[in-house]
Amino acid sequence: MERLGIAFYTDSYLPAVDGVVTSILNFKDELEHRGHDVYIFSSKKLYTEAKKSKNVFLYPGIDFKPYPQYSMAIFPYNSMLKLKDLKIDVIHAHTPLVMGFAAMVSAKLGKYPIVGSYHTIINNKSVVQDYYPKNKQLKKITSKYMLKYIKFFYRRCNATTVPSDSIKTFLERYGGIQNISVVPNSIDLKTFNPGVDGSVLRASLGIRDNEKMVLYLGRISKEKKIEVMLKAAAYLLKKEKNIKFIIGGTGPAEQHYKKMAVNLGLEKSVKFIGFVGNKILPKLYAASDLLCLPSTFETQGIVSLEAMATGRPVVGADYLALSELIINGKNGEKFIPGNYISCAKKIEKVLNDTSPYIGSALSTAAQFSVKKVTDRLLDVYDLVLTNYNGVYTDR
């Protein structure tokens, strides 16, 4: 494929760290390695100097109070002035929100084809409760019209990518959206591999040789259902004392879950370690015996793939993307969503013998290598560019 100029529009970017940012960075690195030019358009905090980075354009934004590491750009629409000079061939909106709307406007006025990605279930009940306006009437109105906006946005994209089949089904069924391709988030198998040594980090976390370590990693927010794992921990620790639970990450519900852990009597068995940097991330997976994801919110769950790439099984809720990804008795175990006893029993089963899960976990992760997934993304771009006639999609 000839050189492409690609404009990524996103509301989520560095220094924020989440699955969307990881996906964007992996795609950017691999696409540039193949000779394509990738430009990032995102937001920065209004009064903060952003670190200069090649091919990254940041627009001043206001803090998003429910999650302070994010900001929402105030006026990113002059980004379209840069696109012509950069010789852009395709716009890729990684969000339907502020920067995504700017991408849509730029595509219409500049007559560029646009690909939209649906990474996050932004109309999920927990998201509505925690991230939407606090005013009850305004929350109700916003919630009512969000699905309509999702339909409006993605129907105006020349193609839509989703990270899993379950999300494809959701958008087709409830949004009536067509031209959807499954393009998963990718993982760097050079960084996450079974050869990573986590023993030193494990010791630094206070995990003794005779203890097992259960890891949760990700955003600490109520839609992640961390209470299910905490209650499962309390249930397990009544009969098995040699288990420690490590919770990595930050988020708006951090104090909520710390208080819950204390109320459940888990002060000595559950440790919150805060933000996890990229340098120690692979070691943290390697230090653990399994990853637990109680969330019913995952469109893919990139941390589950990173864990599997280090040979660690995943115990997760049997819901959405995790239901597709986890195969009972192979690369992990699925439990009844929201049921802490079911969660506890599956954790116990895996901890009794993790060895049967390793091979399948590695095989699963190999399917999501950066190279393989980027091939799929380029196929989408190729199809869009082949069929694009210079007319803005308006359905």
HELIX and SHEET records of a PDB file:
HELIX    1   1 GLY A   19  HIS A   33  1                                  15    
HELIX    2   2 TYR A   77  SER A   79  5                                   3    
HELIX    3   3 MET A   80  ASP A   85  1                                   6    
HELIX    4   4 VAL A   98  GLY A  110  1                                  13    
HELIX    5   5 LYS A  125  TYR A  131  1                                   7    
HELIX    6   6 LYS A  136  TYR A  154  1                                  19    
HELIX    7   7 ASP A  165  GLY A  175  1                                  11    
HELIX    8   8 SER A  199  SER A  204  1                                   6    
HELIX    9   9 LYS A  222  LYS A  224  5                                   3    
HELIX   10  10 ILE A  226  LEU A  236  1                                  11    
HELIX   11  11 GLU A  254  ASN A  263  1                                  10    
HELIX   12  12 LEU A  281  ALA A  287  1                                   7    
HELIX   13  13 ILE A  302  ALA A  309  1                                   8    
HELIX   14  14 LEU A  320  LEU A  325  1                                   6    
HELIX   15  15 TYR A  340  ASN A  352  1                                  13    
HELIX   16  16 SER A  355  ALA A  366  1                                  12    
HELIX   17  17 VAL A  370  ASN A  387  1                                  18    
SHEET    1   A 8 SER A  71  ALA A  73  0                                        
SHEET    2   A 8 VAL A  56  ASP A  63 -1                                        
SHEET    3   A 8 ASP A  37  LYS A  45  1                                        
SHEET    4   A 8 GLY A   5  TYR A   9  1                                        
SHEET    5   A 8 VAL A  90  ALA A  93  1                                        
SHEET    6   A 8 ILE A 114  SER A 117  1                                        
SHEET    7   A 8 ALA A 159  VAL A 162  1                                        
SHEET    8   A 8 ILE A 180  VAL A 182  1                                        
SHEET    1   B 6 VAL A 270  GLY A 274  0                                        
SHEET    2   B 6 ILE A 243  GLY A 248  1                                        
SHEET    3   B 6 LYS A 212  LEU A 217  1                                        
SHEET    4   B 6 LEU A 290  LEU A 293  1                                        
SHEET    5   B 6 VAL A 314  ALA A 317  1                                        
SHEET    6   B 6 GLY A 332  PHE A 335  1                                        
END                                                                             
